[in-house]
Amino acid sequence: MTLAIDVRGAGVQYGRTVAVENVSFKLEGGKIYGLLGRNGSGKTSLLSLLASFREPTKGEVLIDGKIAFENAEIMSQVCFIQENGHMMDGYKVKDAIKLAASCWPKWDEQYANHLLDLYQLPLKKSISSLSRGMKSALGVTLGLASRAPVTIFDEAYLGMDAPTRYAFYDEVLRDYMEHPRTFILSTHLIEEVGNLFEEVLILDRGRLLLHEESDTLRQRGVSITGPAERVDDFVIGLQVLGEQRLGGTKSVTVYGELNQERVNRARTDGLDLGPVPLQDLFVHLTKKGGEGA
Ligand SMILES: Nc1ncnc2c1ncn2[C@@H]1O[C@H](COP(=O)(O)OP(=O)(O)OP(=O)(O)O)[C@@H](O)[C@H]1O
């Protein structure tokens, strides 16, 4: 089941702070989406609109064609897991599981038990006594086992150590293949998780800077490496994002796809063309005072 998401001119304001401004995008659903943005760029505020936790100050958010806010039917289709939990500190793990089972109609108890075992989560322990990593694992368990048509993880796996995080990424992919639905993951760990994303949205100071297929975005960056003088000559007229030099060799990162003529010229000039990591593109695109896309 895929639910389309349609965000129309949405804004979130806290007093005088504008956290999200005039953001519009459509997600057809049934994909894994990455939401990227620097600290304070408005990711959590935007995601809380999708989860109906908050009403937009401006604009509207539609899920499956219906206004999401305070819509019980929609809320039961969206599971929003945050790093800090919203997770009833006074309760035990088994209470959180029980509550989740009653919230999400597609809750899969067997899968939840499998994940509880995998993460070795003690059912009888109170949530407040769990380590940070265990709290993350509980969040991840709730999100995955919810099988909600729209499952959102807002940095929810940050507390996990690296092997557990990688196991989580594998689990998301496996579960997504077996039970296709919409996943939205916000993250700072772009290199780790970037390969999962089919589409990427970047927020910058509350505004949507970019919404693209990740493959298209990756093709927007090219690194050109070779003898320094030839590289300098080659990049004239291109948008240079950064450069590194080692002796007489230089590597320059440019933004924008190279046309065939340029690609041929690089070959003739003996220059190497290579991909640019998503993380580097993100850093350049969201640099303070950067030009953006
Ligand atoms: N409850 C709130 N009251 C007042 N201001 C808030 C509140 N929540 C967020 N903000 C402000 O809104 C802006 C966006 O915050 P938000 O948490 O949405 O960003 P974020 O991209 O999720 O950040 P991070 O990556 O650091 O978690 C920030 O300037 C933040 O200080």
PDBQT file of the ligand as one rigid body, heavy atoms in Angstrom, charges set to zero:
ROOT
HETATM    1  N1  LIG A 301       9.611  23.728  19.993  1.00  0.00    +0.000 N 
HETATM    2  C1  LIG A 301      10.337  24.704  19.454  1.00  0.00    +0.000 A 
HETATM    3  N2  LIG A 301      10.233  25.969  19.906  1.00  0.00    +0.000 NA
HETATM    4  C2  LIG A 301      10.955  26.974  19.357  1.00  0.00    +0.000 A 
HETATM    5  N3  LIG A 301      11.824  26.816  18.339  1.00  0.00    +0.000 NA
HETATM    6  C3  LIG A 301      11.971  25.577  17.855  1.00  0.00    +0.000 A 
HETATM    7  C4  LIG A 301      11.245  24.454  18.389  1.00  0.00    +0.000 A 
HETATM    8  N4  LIG A 301      11.591  23.350  17.682  1.00  0.00    +0.000 NA
HETATM    9  C5  LIG A 301      12.504  23.746  16.778  1.00  0.00    +0.000 A 
HETATM   10  N5  LIG A 301      12.735  25.078  16.858  1.00  0.00    +0.000 N 
HETATM   11  C6  LIG A 301      13.635  25.875  16.013  1.00  0.00    +0.000 C 
HETATM   12  O1  LIG A 301      13.257  25.638  14.672  1.00  0.00    +0.000 OA
HETATM   13  C7  LIG A 301      14.416  25.523  13.846  1.00  0.00    +0.000 C 
HETATM   14  C8  LIG A 301      14.380  24.171  13.135  1.00  0.00    +0.000 C 
HETATM   15  O2  LIG A 301      14.518  23.148  14.105  1.00  0.00    +0.000 OA
HETATM   16  P1  LIG A 301      14.360  21.607  13.745  1.00  0.00    +0.000 P 
HETATM   17  O3  LIG A 301      14.504  20.841  15.014  1.00  0.00    +0.000 OA
HETATM   18  O4  LIG A 301      13.150  21.417  12.937  1.00  0.00    +0.000 OA
HETATM   19  O5  LIG A 301      15.647  21.384  12.807  1.00  0.00    +0.000 OA
HETATM   20  P2  LIG A 301      16.451  20.041  12.451  1.00  0.00    +0.000 P 
HETATM   21  O6  LIG A 301      16.873  20.200  11.040  1.00  0.00    +0.000 OA
HETATM   22  O7  LIG A 301      15.651  18.847  12.805  1.00  0.00    +0.000 OA
HETATM   23  O8  LIG A 301      17.718  20.158  13.410  1.00  0.00    +0.000 OA
HETATM   24  P3  LIG A 301      18.745  19.027  13.954  1.00  0.00    +0.000 P 
HETATM   25  O9  LIG A 301      19.398  18.418  12.748  1.00  0.00    +0.000 OA
HETATM   26  O10 LIG A 301      19.696  19.843  14.748  1.00  0.00    +0.000 OA
HETATM   27  O11 LIG A 301      17.949  18.060  14.770  1.00  0.00    +0.000 OA
HETATM   28  C9  LIG A 301      15.605  25.746  14.749  1.00  0.00    +0.000 C 
HETATM   29  O12 LIG A 301      15.961  27.095  14.652  1.00  0.00    +0.000 OA
HETATM   30  C10 LIG A 301      15.069  25.431  16.122  1.00  0.00    +0.000 C 
HETATM   31  O13 LIG A 301      15.750  26.179  17.106  1.00  0.00    +0.000 OA
ENDROOT
TORSDOF 0
